[in-house]
Amino acid sequence: MKIRSILLLAGVSSLALATGLSAQQISGGAADNAEIEAGKITLQPITLVADGQENVEATGGVVVTAEDIETLQPADVSELFSRDSAVTVSGGAGPSKRIHVFGMEQSNLAVSVDGVPQGVTSWHHTGSNVVDPAFLKSVEIEAGAAAADAGFGAAAGAVRYETVGARDLLTDGRTHGGRVGLSYGSNGRGFDGSLAGFGVYGGFDWFAMVHAADGENYESGAGLEMDGTAPATQGVLTKLGYEFETHRVELGYEYSQDDADRVIKMNMDLYGTGIDRNTYPLKVTRNTLSLKYSSTAPTDAWDPEAMLYVSRNEYWRNNYVTGDLIDPVNGSDFPNGDMDLESTTIGGVMKNTYTLGQGRITAGIDWQNDDYRVDNYGDHSATRTRPFNLETTQIGAFVQGRFEFENGIDLSTGLRLDHQRYTDWDNNSYSDTGASVNGTASYEFSDGYEVFAGASRTWLGFDIGEYGLLHARNDAFTTDPDFEAATSTNVKLGLNANRGNWTGNLTFFDTRLDGLGEYDTSVGYLTNADEYRSKGFTMQGNYSWGSGRVGASFTKADLTQNGEEVLPDGGTVMPIGDMATLFVDQEIAQYNMKVGGTVEWAGDLSSDLMEEAGFSDHGSYTVLNLHGEWRPGNYENVAVHLNIDNVFDRDYYERSSYVQRVRGTREIDPLYAPGRTVTLGVKMDF
C-alpha cells in the first residue's frame, strides 16, 4: 500500500480516537448518551460494534458458539468448522490437519487460545496449532482487517479459541460439580472419553479436565484404509482462579499430546510411489502455562487486564532405516529418518479499556520471545554438523477504539507500533520497526440494514514461515542478506441485514500478503516470497423459528501468487474455489430431543496450469452429516448423542488437502476423508 494510503488510514484512526475522547469530555460520562447494563454499553444487534467488540459475523467472519459445539460434538477440527464455508481443513490424522481461512493458512492470522498467542505452523506436513475440541467453549474468526489489540502479526485476521471453565458448567445454586463423557464410533473412530471436575469455594474457583481418544485407521468411502490415521489424542486442561477485594488472578495450564504410528508425511499419501507404505512412531506435544490478572470492579477509566504466558511445541520422530527406500526419480535413498522440532514462547500483555459516551478505547503493550530448534533429519544433510537454532523477539504498543454514533455510523479503528529482532542459525541479526493501522465503519441506512467497509495495513516483522523446512538444509543454507519485514493489506466491504428472526451478510474481501518467509533452495536462502493474494466474496444467512434454525453460507476465493494462480501443493496458501454449507437444527420438546444435519459442498477445482504441473482435477463433492441428542425424561443431567458423518459414504478429500499429482515417475495421492462413521456417546453432569 502506498505511503499516502497508510497516512490516510492513520489520520482517520487518530481523528476517530480523538473524537471519542472529546465526546466523553463534553458529555460528562457514558451514562448521558448510552444505555448502561452491567457496566457495558448496550448496542443494537445490527451494529458492527457490540459490547465493545466487533461483530465478527457481520464482516464475513465465523463464530462457532457453545451451542454449536454442544450440537456437533466435534471429534476434530474438520467437524468443528463443518458449517462454515469460509474455513477449510485438510484431511488425514488429527495432527496433520491444517486450517485455512479464505485459502490462507492460520499462521497468517493472529491465533490465540484463551488469549495466549499460538506460534506458526512448523511444517506443511504438520497440522495447525489448535486446542483439542473437547476443551472448547467457542471460536471466533475475524477475517480480513483485524483490530490492533488482536495481537501481533494479524496478516489476514485473527482466530480466538476460548476453553471452558468452572463458571461455564456450574448449574444454578451449585458450588461444585462434574461431567463425564464416553463415546464409541465405527470406522476407526474407537473410544473417546473425558472427565471434568469444577467448583467454587470462597474466593477460589477451580476446573480440571482430562480427555483421551483411542481408535484404529479409518477407511475412505471407497474402502481404502488410510494408514496412520488412528485417533491417539491425550489432553489436560486446568484452571485455578482467586478473587479478592476488586482483583482476580487465574492460573491456567493446557497440555495436549498425539503419540502414535504415522506415515512419513501426515497430510499426503505415497501409495502411488511404492516408496513407503509403512508407519513410524511420531509424537506431537503442546504445553501452555498462563497467569492472568483482571479487575472484578471495573470503572469507566480503569478496566485492566494483564497476562504472562509460556508455551512449548514439540515434534519428534525416531531415526528409522532408510536404505531400502529408493526414490524412483533419481535412484537415490529416499531421505527420511529422525526429525526433531521444538519451539518455546514466552510473552505477556498489559492493557486497559476506557469506556466513553460513544464506545470504548483499549490501549496497551505486548511482547513475545520465540526460540526455535530444528535438529538433524536422517542422513539427508550429511554436511550439517549442528542443529538449526533461531530466535525472534517482538515488543509492541497498540490502541483500538470502538464507537457508536447517534447518526447511525459505527466505527472501529486502531494503531499498532511494533519492533522486532530476528537472529538466525548463523547468528545473523535483523531488526526493524513498523506501524499497522486499521479501520472498519458501518452505516445503518434503514432499520435492520447496514453497509460497511474496512481496510488495514499490517506490519508483520520478519516472517520465518515453516521453520521445519530447515530439516533438509545443509550448513551452506542461510538467510538472505536483504531479508525484509513482511506486510499485509486488507480491504473488505459488504451489506448486513437483520430482520428479527433472520439475518444475512454479504462480504467482498481482498487480502494481500507481501514478503512472507520462503525457504528457497534454488538460491540457498530464507528469503521473501512474492505477493500472495486472496480475493472473493462470502455470504451467510440464518433463519430461526424458536424451536429450530436453518443456516447457509457460500464462499468463493481466488488465490494467486504474483498474479498467477496458486497450485494445491500443500503451501501456506491453498486454492479452495467454491465452497458452500447448509445446516438445520430442530428441537422436539415433547420427546426431549434435538436433531439436525449439515451439508458440505465443494465445487470442481481444475485449470490448465494444474494440468501442466501434473495435478489431477479436484472433483466436486457433497457430504451429508446427521446428528441427534436425547435426554431421558427423568434424567435431565444425561444426554445421549448420535452422529452419522458422511451418511452416503462418499469417497472424497477435503479442500486445502493435497491433490493427486504425478511428478516424473513419482505419484502423490491425496489423503481421503473418512467414509461413513457412526458415533454413539453419552454425557452426564453430576
Wavefront OBJ file of the C-alpha trace (Angstrom):
o trace
v 0.000 0.000 0.000
v 1.306 3.490 -0.865
v 2.536 5.689 1.969
v -0.274 8.168 1.342
v -2.826 5.389 1.932
v -1.107 4.441 5.172
v -1.113 8.044 6.314
v -4.785 8.373 5.354
v -5.753 5.331 7.446
v -3.639 6.597 10.333
v -5.249 10.025 10.083
v -8.755 8.593 10.122
v -7.865 6.402 13.120
v -6.368 9.312 15.046
v -9.341 11.557 14.257
v -11.832 8.926 15.386
v -9.944 8.249 18.623
v -9.707 11.963 19.350
v -13.412 12.438 18.551
v -14.351 9.706 21.017
v -12.228 11.235 23.765
v -13.575 14.761 23.226
v -17.144 13.478 23.145
v -16.528 11.872 26.531
v -15.360 15.199 27.939
v -18.377 17.057 26.549
v -20.975 14.539 27.645
v -19.527 14.151 31.122
v -19.839 10.350 31.082
v -21.121 7.327 29.250
v -24.444 7.287 31.068
v -25.593 10.509 29.348
v -25.503 9.084 25.815
v -25.838 5.308 26.052
v -27.818 2.777 27.989
v -25.579 1.007 30.512
v -26.207 -2.587 31.524
v -23.880 -4.431 33.891
v -21.146 -1.923 33.165
v -21.300 -2.397 29.390
v -22.743 -0.325 26.571
v -25.909 -1.897 25.207
v -25.995 -1.516 21.418
v -28.461 -2.605 18.766
v -27.868 -6.156 17.462
v -27.382 -4.982 13.881
v -24.484 -2.678 14.660
v -20.953 -3.501 13.656
v -19.760 -2.959 17.229
v -21.391 -4.724 20.190
v -20.293 -4.796 23.837
v -17.036 -3.130 22.844
v -16.128 -5.801 20.265
v -16.530 -6.138 16.519
v -19.460 -8.188 15.321
v -17.325 -10.894 13.707
v -20.030 -12.475 11.573
v -21.187 -9.060 10.359
v -17.937 -8.580 8.447
v -17.538 -12.019 6.875
v -16.009 -13.832 9.846
v -17.004 -17.040 11.601
v -18.366 -17.742 15.090
v -18.658 -21.278 16.482
v -20.756 -20.906 19.622
v -21.015 -23.117 22.699
v -24.410 -24.227 21.339
v -22.790 -25.242 18.040
v -20.113 -27.279 19.820
v -22.690 -28.980 22.023
v -24.738 -29.809 18.927
v -21.924 -31.062 16.700
v -19.841 -32.879 19.351
v -16.783 -32.443 17.092
v -14.056 -35.056 17.292
v -11.598 -32.920 15.301
v -11.283 -29.508 13.680
v -12.781 -30.736 10.395
v -16.047 -31.340 12.225
v -15.644 -28.166 14.302
v -15.766 -25.946 11.183
v -18.049 -28.126 9.052
v -20.791 -25.457 8.966
v -18.608 -22.606 7.732
v -17.644 -22.349 4.069
v -15.006 -19.675 4.798
v -12.899 -22.234 6.714
v -11.345 -25.314 5.111
v -9.461 -28.089 6.903
v -7.175 -30.625 5.222
v -7.708 -34.322 5.872
v -5.851 -37.198 7.499
v -4.800 -37.849 11.092
v -5.557 -35.256 13.763
v -2.005 -33.792 13.940
v -1.936 -33.358 10.140
v -4.989 -31.126 9.813
v -4.244 -27.599 8.575
v -6.799 -24.822 8.916
v -7.216 -22.265 6.117
v -9.410 -19.136 6.156
v -10.286 -17.890 2.655
v -7.472 -20.200 1.484
v -4.817 -18.736 3.809
v -3.309 -20.993 6.478
v -3.969 -19.849 10.031
v -0.289 -18.979 10.608
v -1.209 -15.828 8.673
v -3.753 -14.886 11.336
v -3.223 -13.875 14.959
v -4.216 -17.160 16.654
v -4.806 -17.339 20.404
v -6.175 -19.834 22.928
v -7.670 -18.076 25.967
v -5.691 -15.026 24.904
v -2.343 -16.866 24.663
v -0.793 -16.385 21.185
v -0.048 -19.552 19.227
v 3.045 -19.921 17.080
v 3.327 -20.523 13.361
v 2.747 -23.959 11.886
v 6.127 -25.673 11.976
v 5.960 -27.715 8.769
v 3.478 -28.078 5.922
v 3.140 -31.808 6.669
v 2.120 -30.986 10.248
v -1.230 -29.526 11.242
v -2.072 -26.070 12.516
v -1.647 -25.342 16.226
v -5.114 -25.723 17.724
v -6.660 -26.730 21.019
v -8.424 -30.065 21.494
v -12.128 -29.570 20.535
v -13.120 -31.407 23.726
v -11.936 -28.382 25.747
v -13.516 -25.664 23.630
v -16.211 -23.221 24.652
v -16.286 -21.115 21.466
v -14.268 -19.962 18.448
v -14.203 -16.597 16.682
v -12.514 -15.960 13.345
v -12.123 -12.306 12.475
v -11.391 -12.364 8.741
v -9.523 -9.591 6.976
v -8.825 -6.276 8.712
v -8.161 -7.320 12.315
v -8.150 -4.938 15.275
v -4.881 -3.588 16.713
v -5.492 -5.408 20.021
v -5.966 -8.743 18.237
v -2.221 -9.284 18.565
v 0.984 -9.052 16.579
v 1.125 -10.461 13.055
v -2.595 -10.416 12.218
v -1.880 -10.560 8.490
v -5.249 -11.876 7.342
v -7.313 -11.616 10.527
v -7.472 -13.299 13.927
v -8.616 -16.640 15.390
v -9.680 -16.716 19.049
v -10.240 -20.092 20.742
v -11.880 -19.991 24.201
v -11.891 -23.011 26.512
v -14.479 -23.952 29.122
v -14.175 -23.175 32.823
v -15.926 -23.788 36.128
v -18.464 -20.979 35.827
v -19.472 -22.202 32.347
v -20.530 -25.625 33.653
v -21.851 -24.945 37.156
v -25.645 -25.099 37.330
v -27.675 -22.540 39.277
v -27.087 -22.609 43.007
v -24.347 -25.243 42.942
v -20.818 -24.742 44.211
v -19.248 -27.849 42.675
v -19.917 -30.437 40.022
v -18.510 -32.758 37.407
v -19.042 -34.070 33.910
v -18.168 -37.406 32.357
v -18.389 -38.287 28.690
v -17.863 -41.510 26.768
v -18.413 -42.389 23.122
v -17.661 -45.130 20.626
v -17.542 -44.769 16.870
v -17.287 -47.052 13.871
v -14.773 -46.776 11.007
v -11.782 -46.497 13.319
v -13.242 -43.744 15.499
v -12.959 -46.033 18.548
v -13.350 -44.863 22.137
v -13.342 -41.271 23.293
v -13.615 -40.294 26.958
v -13.436 -37.194 29.135
v -13.783 -36.413 32.829
v -14.097 -32.942 34.379
v -14.427 -31.614 37.911
v -15.067 -27.993 38.886
v -16.279 -25.806 41.704
v -16.107 -22.590 43.701
v -15.180 -22.112 47.363
v -14.908 -18.699 48.939
v -12.848 -16.611 46.566
v -11.479 -19.689 44.760
v -12.787 -21.383 41.630
v -11.208 -24.413 40.010
v -11.578 -26.550 36.910
v -9.781 -29.728 35.815
v -10.483 -31.886 32.764
v -8.791 -34.851 31.098
v -9.574 -36.209 27.653
v -8.317 -39.161 25.607
v -9.190 -40.961 22.375
v -8.017 -44.305 21.042
v -9.008 -45.968 17.778
v -7.832 -47.508 14.529
v -7.132 -46.360 10.988
v -10.238 -45.225 9.153
v -11.354 -46.237 5.660
v -12.332 -43.892 2.866
v -15.716 -44.072 1.161
v -14.183 -46.454 -1.383
v -12.951 -48.779 1.369
v -9.271 -47.791 1.227
v -7.589 -47.964 4.630
v -5.747 -44.715 5.341
v -2.609 -45.751 7.199
v -1.509 -43.765 10.233
v -4.882 -42.127 10.913
v -5.816 -43.830 14.192
v -7.034 -41.372 16.899
v -4.483 -41.034 19.712
v -5.289 -37.765 21.486
v -4.492 -37.141 25.148
v -5.059 -33.834 26.884
v -5.337 -31.991 30.207
v -6.878 -28.587 30.939
v -6.730 -26.985 34.393
v -7.683 -23.538 35.696
v -7.374 -22.103 39.200
v -8.831 -18.674 39.948
v -8.836 -16.499 43.042
v -10.784 -13.292 43.670
v -10.021 -10.849 46.484
v -11.293 -7.318 47.005
v -11.585 -5.993 43.412
v -8.972 -8.282 41.862
v -8.909 -11.625 40.099
v -5.934 -13.835 39.197
v -6.137 -17.067 37.242
v -3.507 -19.726 36.613
v -4.143 -21.959 33.606
v -2.361 -24.991 32.175
v -3.177 -26.870 28.980
v -1.421 -29.966 27.644
v -2.102 -31.980 24.515
v -0.302 -34.947 23.012
v -0.672 -37.188 19.995
v 1.593 -40.235 20.232
v 1.028 -42.899 17.570
v 2.408 -44.520 14.437
v 2.035 -42.151 11.473
v 3.031 -42.113 7.811
v 6.146 -40.194 6.735
v 4.196 -37.113 5.677
v 0.916 -36.971 7.574
v -1.106 -34.835 5.143
v -0.282 -36.734 1.942
v -0.218 -40.299 0.718
v 2.640 -42.073 -1.039
v 0.633 -45.137 -2.106
v 1.306 -44.438 -5.764
v 5.082 -44.255 -5.364
v 5.748 -47.628 -3.869
v 8.337 -45.807 -1.738
v 6.987 -46.367 1.714
v 3.594 -47.533 2.917
v 4.790 -48.080 6.457
v 4.082 -46.078 9.600
v 6.594 -44.902 12.191
v 6.401 -43.587 15.775
v 5.572 -39.877 15.917
v 4.960 -37.709 18.967
v 3.476 -34.207 18.817
v 3.000 -32.286 22.096
v 1.971 -28.820 23.240
v 2.256 -27.264 26.734
v 0.902 -23.857 27.730
v 1.059 -22.136 31.133
v -0.553 -18.726 31.697
v -1.145 -16.302 34.577
v -3.860 -13.653 34.150
v -4.986 -10.630 36.131
v -8.221 -8.625 35.783
v -10.429 -6.354 37.856
v -13.750 -7.555 39.263
v -14.965 -3.982 39.720
v -14.023 -2.111 36.542
v -14.840 1.563 36.097
v -15.078 3.750 33.023
v -11.432 4.746 33.442
v -9.988 1.530 34.930
v -10.689 -1.876 33.362
v -7.273 -3.568 33.244
v -6.095 -6.952 32.011
v -2.601 -8.430 32.243
v -1.172 -11.817 31.310
v 2.120 -13.695 31.295
v 2.495 -16.969 29.408
v 4.972 -19.629 28.334
v 4.318 -22.381 25.800
v 6.248 -25.151 24.083
v 5.501 -27.137 20.925
v 7.435 -30.309 20.089
v 7.529 -32.685 17.115
v 9.592 -35.858 17.409
v 10.184 -38.812 15.103
v 12.782 -41.554 15.582
v 15.605 -42.459 13.198
v 14.488 -45.457 11.190
v 16.349 -47.367 8.480
v 16.025 -45.786 5.035
v 18.499 -47.786 2.968
v 15.817 -49.946 1.355
v 13.663 -46.966 0.360
v 14.631 -45.859 -3.165
v 13.383 -42.660 -4.811
v 12.287 -43.725 -8.332
v 13.025 -40.237 -9.706
v 16.794 -40.243 -9.132
v 17.522 -43.749 -7.824
v 18.924 -42.485 -4.522
v 17.989 -43.407 -0.974
v 14.722 -41.759 -0.025
v 15.631 -39.071 2.555
v 13.699 -39.862 5.684
v 14.524 -40.558 9.292
v 14.666 -38.754 12.583
v 13.103 -35.307 12.855
v 13.086 -33.137 15.955
v 11.390 -29.717 16.016
v 10.852 -27.546 19.081
v 9.599 -24.015 19.711
v 9.378 -22.171 23.039
v 7.446 -18.936 23.520
v 7.491 -16.515 26.446
v 5.412 -13.358 26.397
v 2.902 -11.074 28.007
v 0.352 -8.318 27.517
v -0.932 -5.411 29.615
v -3.911 -3.311 28.566
v -6.668 -1.082 29.888
v -10.093 -0.275 28.442
v -11.623 3.188 28.774
v -15.407 3.467 28.475
v -16.677 6.622 26.785
v -20.068 8.008 25.847
v -19.807 6.648 22.311
v -17.898 3.419 22.926
v -14.581 2.140 24.225
v -10.857 2.618 23.710
v -8.394 -0.173 24.545
v -4.700 0.625 24.860
v -1.726 -1.450 25.955
v 1.586 -3.145 25.198
v 2.526 -6.735 24.356
v 5.790 -8.608 23.893
v 6.903 -12.083 22.842
v 10.135 -14.056 22.527
v 10.243 -17.216 20.375
v 13.084 -19.770 20.278
v 13.092 -22.395 17.529
v 15.235 -25.502 17.207
v 15.422 -27.906 14.256
v 17.605 -30.975 14.741
v 19.160 -33.234 12.092
v 16.957 -35.080 9.626
v 18.043 -38.628 8.851
v 21.091 -38.885 6.561
v 19.838 -36.308 4.083
v 22.096 -33.439 5.122
v 25.391 -35.162 5.820
v 27.372 -31.930 5.692
v 25.455 -30.322 8.533
v 27.253 -30.573 11.853
v 24.772 -28.805 14.165
v 21.063 -28.183 14.737
v 19.450 -25.012 13.443
v 18.589 -22.524 16.209
v 16.808 -19.254 15.511
v 15.052 -16.600 17.587
v 12.603 -13.712 17.232
v 11.720 -11.030 19.800
v 8.847 -8.549 19.414
v 7.503 -5.690 21.516
v 4.536 -3.548 20.552
v 2.147 -0.828 21.669
v -1.451 -0.582 20.472
v -4.649 1.431 20.773
v -8.062 0.436 19.372
v -11.257 2.460 19.556
v -14.764 1.140 19.006
v -17.538 3.739 18.726
v -21.244 4.040 18.011
v -22.516 7.474 16.999
v -26.092 8.757 17.032
v -26.135 9.369 13.279
v -26.121 5.614 12.584
v -22.391 5.327 11.962
v -20.327 2.759 13.875
v -16.549 2.774 13.745
v -13.710 0.507 14.852
v -10.219 1.866 14.251
v -6.763 1.482 15.736
v -2.987 1.736 15.520
v -0.024 -0.529 16.386
v 3.708 0.141 16.568
v 5.971 -2.913 16.765
v 9.693 -3.548 16.938
v 11.143 -6.982 16.131
v 14.563 -8.577 16.139
v 15.327 -11.812 14.253
v 18.511 -13.839 14.832
v 19.119 -16.772 12.504
v 21.072 -20.032 12.938
v 24.287 -18.337 11.723
v 23.896 -15.558 14.338
v 22.984 -13.010 11.670
v 20.665 -10.402 13.199
v 17.922 -8.368 11.551
v 15.833 -5.710 13.299
v 13.167 -3.266 12.189
v 10.210 -1.221 13.413
v 6.857 -0.868 11.684
v 3.382 0.591 12.102
v -0.021 -1.001 11.492
v -3.341 0.785 11.014
v -6.910 -0.430 10.611
v -10.391 0.977 10.249
v -13.861 -0.512 9.750
v -17.002 1.644 9.524
v -20.671 0.823 9.062
v -23.780 2.862 8.377
v -27.338 1.722 9.141
v -29.221 3.332 6.265
v -32.548 1.704 7.116
v -33.958 -0.161 10.090
v -32.176 -3.532 10.104
v -29.899 -2.828 7.114
v -26.335 -1.553 7.111
v -23.390 -1.218 4.757
v -19.782 -1.435 5.920
v -16.241 -1.012 4.649
v -12.898 -1.773 6.213
v -9.192 -1.601 5.415
v -5.909 -2.338 7.136
v -2.201 -2.235 6.535
v -0.320 -4.563 8.895
v 3.400 -4.763 9.598
v 4.327 -8.411 10.211
v 8.001 -8.266 11.079
v 10.425 -10.917 9.818
v 8.267 -13.900 8.901
v 10.158 -17.178 9.392
v 7.446 -19.269 7.728
v 7.567 -23.060 8.093
v 10.793 -23.290 10.057
v 10.597 -27.097 9.940
v 11.760 -26.877 6.315
v 15.255 -26.401 7.727
v 15.174 -30.147 8.418
v 16.625 -30.867 4.962
v 19.006 -27.910 4.590
v 22.797 -28.097 4.913
v 25.360 -25.781 6.517
v 25.523 -23.557 3.440
v 21.865 -22.558 3.731
v 21.457 -19.119 5.347
v 19.230 -16.021 5.486
v 19.120 -13.629 2.558
v 21.243 -10.563 3.486
v 18.417 -8.436 2.014
v 15.700 -10.209 4.014
v 12.923 -7.717 4.837
v 9.913 -7.472 7.126
v 6.637 -8.718 5.637
v 3.439 -6.700 5.333
v -0.204 -7.301 4.526
v -3.118 -5.218 3.269
v -6.812 -5.988 3.645
v -9.882 -4.429 2.105
v -13.460 -5.571 2.730
v -16.918 -4.156 2.149
v -20.412 -5.532 2.340
v -24.012 -5.464 3.454
v -25.733 -6.753 6.617
v -29.420 -7.409 7.210
v -31.225 -8.230 10.446
v -34.993 -8.634 10.419
v -35.818 -10.237 13.743
v -35.750 -13.970 13.149
v -33.468 -13.838 10.117
v -30.053 -12.362 9.382
v -27.891 -12.141 6.280
v -24.479 -10.919 5.238
v -22.541 -10.375 2.016
v -18.819 -9.542 2.257
v -16.316 -8.854 -0.508
v -12.686 -9.319 0.580
v -9.227 -8.698 -0.857
v -6.173 -9.745 1.178
v -2.543 -9.379 0.082
v 0.483 -10.846 1.880
v 3.807 -9.408 0.785
v 7.231 -10.741 1.766
v 6.390 -13.908 3.695
v 9.330 -16.142 4.562
v 10.259 -18.691 1.871
v 12.951 -21.387 2.139
v 14.252 -21.134 -1.437
v 16.636 -23.989 -2.204
v 17.428 -22.591 -5.658
v 19.288 -19.647 -4.102
v 20.117 -21.228 -0.725
v 18.329 -18.569 1.317
v 15.457 -17.920 3.640
v 14.117 -15.052 1.574
v 10.958 -13.063 0.872
v 8.262 -14.694 -1.223
v 6.293 -12.947 -3.963
v 2.942 -11.448 -3.036
v 0.096 -13.822 -2.180
v -3.478 -12.674 -2.720
v -6.927 -13.988 -1.768
v -9.827 -12.201 -3.411
v -13.521 -13.088 -3.480
v -16.734 -12.938 -1.503
v -18.602 -14.831 1.183
v -22.325 -14.944 2.033
v -24.104 -16.059 5.195
v -27.758 -16.394 6.089
v -29.705 -17.701 9.091
v -33.380 -18.103 9.952
v -34.815 -19.087 13.347
v -38.350 -20.145 14.293
v -37.849 -20.579 18.031
v -37.582 -24.348 18.251
v -35.203 -24.592 15.317
v -32.938 -22.814 12.885
v -31.523 -23.105 9.400
v -28.352 -21.543 8.067
v -26.288 -21.458 4.903
v -23.024 -19.986 3.685
v -21.176 -19.714 0.375
v -17.571 -18.660 -0.221
v -15.707 -18.058 -3.455
v -11.992 -17.247 -3.230
v -9.368 -16.846 -5.952
v -5.829 -17.455 -4.663
v -2.821 -16.154 -6.582
v 0.903 -15.534 -6.148
v 2.484 -12.742 -8.131
v -0.634 -12.731 -10.300
v -0.507 -16.473 -11.117
v -2.963 -18.959 -9.630
v -1.730 -20.925 -6.621
v -1.235 -24.662 -7.048
v -2.596 -27.190 -4.480
v 0.857 -28.274 -3.274
v 0.345 -28.013 0.489
v 1.675 -24.480 0.844
v 0.732 -21.730 3.252
v -1.809 -20.512 0.687
v -4.089 -23.091 -0.962
v -6.748 -22.789 -3.682
v -10.264 -23.566 -2.460
v -12.521 -22.475 -5.344
v -16.231 -22.522 -4.441
v -17.441 -23.804 -1.058
v -20.919 -23.955 0.496
v -22.615 -25.291 3.622
v -26.219 -25.775 4.731
v -27.413 -26.803 8.191
v -30.703 -27.398 10.009
v -31.363 -27.879 13.746
v -34.732 -28.753 15.256
v -35.814 -29.278 18.863
v -38.604 -31.814 19.528
v -39.595 -30.759 23.024
v -42.203 -33.470 23.688
v -39.508 -36.135 23.304
v -36.624 -34.159 24.856
v -34.820 -34.487 21.543
v -32.751 -32.331 19.209
v -31.998 -33.401 15.650
v -30.251 -31.811 12.713
v -27.919 -32.131 9.797
v -25.163 -30.407 7.852
v -24.421 -30.482 4.126
v -20.898 -29.645 2.930
v -20.334 -28.896 -0.756
v -17.248 -28.052 -2.790
v -17.126 -27.246 -6.498
v -14.687 -28.555 -9.094
v -11.143 -27.261 -8.913
v -9.236 -27.564 -12.176
v -7.185 -25.441 -14.569
v -4.701 -25.694 -17.422
v -1.919 -24.672 -15.032
v -2.794 -27.529 -12.651
v -2.747 -29.973 -15.551
v 0.613 -28.689 -16.811
v 2.084 -29.087 -13.300
v 0.906 -32.702 -13.094
v -2.083 -32.194 -10.757
v -5.330 -34.048 -11.280
v -8.663 -32.248 -11.225
v -10.047 -31.731 -7.730
v -13.562 -33.097 -8.154
v -16.719 -31.685 -6.640
v -18.194 -33.374 -3.577
v -21.314 -33.189 -1.421
v -21.349 -34.709 2.063
v -24.271 -35.088 4.484
v -23.773 -35.360 8.248
v -26.598 -36.039 10.726
v -26.730 -35.595 14.491
v -29.190 -36.091 17.346
v -29.439 -35.656 21.113
v -31.879 -37.225 23.562
v -32.274 -36.513 27.273
v -34.272 -39.124 29.230
v -37.303 -37.583 30.906
v -36.288 -38.486 34.458
v -32.561 -37.838 33.908
v -32.142 -34.317 32.565
v -28.464 -34.434 33.549
v -27.840 -37.197 30.995
v -27.501 -36.557 27.240
v -27.225 -39.291 24.620
v -25.667 -38.235 21.303
v -25.796 -39.981 17.927
v -23.741 -38.694 14.992
v -23.666 -40.134 11.468
v -20.939 -38.482 9.410
v -20.712 -38.893 5.628
v -24.106 -40.593 5.550
v -23.856 -41.673 1.894
v -20.287 -42.973 2.253
v -18.844 -40.541 -0.306
v -15.248 -41.018 -1.463
v -13.659 -37.559 -1.353
v -10.800 -35.498 0.044
v -11.270 -32.181 1.777
v -10.397 -28.788 0.353
v -6.897 -27.484 1.205
v -5.686 -31.110 1.074
v -3.038 -32.245 -1.387
v -4.479 -33.012 -4.809
v -3.289 -36.093 -6.685
v -0.109 -35.324 -8.578
v 2.232 -37.233 -10.877
v 5.772 -35.834 -10.859
v 8.052 -37.795 -13.160
v 7.583 -41.398 -12.063
v 6.658 -40.333 -8.541
v 2.977 -40.113 -7.672
v 1.415 -38.310 -4.712
v -2.096 -39.336 -3.706
v -4.457 -37.279 -1.553
v -5.437 -38.357 1.924
v -9.093 -39.241 1.578
v -11.597 -38.249 4.245
v -13.338 -40.921 6.360
v -16.223 -42.841 4.867
v -19.483 -43.318 6.766
v -18.816 -43.074 10.513
v -21.416 -43.680 13.232
v -20.701 -42.439 16.761
v -22.810 -43.070 19.862
v -21.948 -41.154 23.031
v -23.307 -40.215 26.440
v -22.549 -37.276 28.749
v -23.608 -36.967 32.367
v -23.395 -33.988 34.708
v -23.203 -34.660 38.439
l 1 2 3 4 5 6 7 8 9 10 11 12 13 14 15 16 17 18 19 20 21 22 23 24 25 26 27 28 29 30 31 32 33 34 35 36 37 38 39 40 41 42 43 44 45 46 47 48 49 50 51 52 53 54 55 56 57 58 59 60 61 62 63 64 65 66 67 68 69 70 71 72 73 74 75 76 77 78 79 80 81 82 83 84 85 86 87 88 89 90 91 92 93 94 95 96 97 98 99 100 101 102 103 104 105 106 107 108 109 110 111 112 113 114 115 116 117 118 119 120 121 122 123 124 125 126 127 128 129 130 131 132 133 134 135 136 137 138 139 140 141 142 143 144 145 146 147 148 149 150 151 152 153 154 155 156 157 158 159 160 161 162 163 164 165 166 167 168 169 170 171 172 173 174 175 176 177 178 179 180 181 182 183 184 185 186 187 188 189 190 191 192 193 194 195 196 197 198 199 200 201 202 203 204 205 206 207 208 209 210 211 212 213 214 215 216 217 218 219 220 221 222 223 224 225 226 227 228 229 230 231 232 233 234 235 236 237 238 239 240 241 242 243 244 245 246 247 248 249 250 251 252 253 254 255 256 257 258 259 260 261 262 263 264 265 266 267 268 269 270 271 272 273 274 275 276 277 278 279 280 281 282 283 284 285 286 287 288 289 290 291 292 293 294 295 296 297 298 299 300 301 302 303 304 305 306 307 308 309 310 311 312 313 314 315 316 317 318 319 320 321 322 323 324 325 326 327 328 329 330 331 332 333 334 335 336 337 338 339 340 341 342 343 344 345 346 347 348 349 350 351 352 353 354 355 356 357 358 359 360 361 362 363 364 365 366 367 368 369 370 371 372 373 374 375 376 377 378 379 380 381 382 383 384 385 386 387 388 389 390 391 392 393 394 395 396 397 398 399 400 401 402 403 404 405 406 407 408 409 410 411 412 413 414 415 416 417 418 419 420 421 422 423 424 425 426 427 428 429 430 431 432 433 434 435 436 437 438 439 440 441 442 443 444 445 446 447 448 449 450 451 452 453 454 455 456 457 458 459 460 461 462 463 464 465 466 467 468 469 470 471 472 473 474 475 476 477 478 479 480 481 482 483 484 485 486 487 488 489 490 491 492 493 494 495 496 497 498 499 500 501 502 503 504 505 506 507 508 509 510 511 512 513 514 515 516 517 518 519 520 521 522 523 524 525 526 527 528 529 530 531 532 533 534 535 536 537 538 539 540 541 542 543 544 545 546 547 548 549 550 551 552 553 554 555 556 557 558 559 560 561 562 563 564 565 566 567 568 569 570 571 572 573 574 575 576 577 578 579 580 581 582 583 584 585 586 587 588 589 590 591 592 593 594 595 596 597 598 599 600 601 602 603 604 605 606 607 608 609 610 611 612 613 614 615 616 617 618 619 620 621 622 623 624 625 626 627 628 629 630 631 632 633 634 635 636 637 638 639 640 641 642 643 644 645 646 647 648 649 650 651 652 653 654 655 656 657 658 659 660 661 662 663 664 665 666 667 668 669 670 671 672 673 674 675 676 677 678 679 680 681 682 683 684 685 686
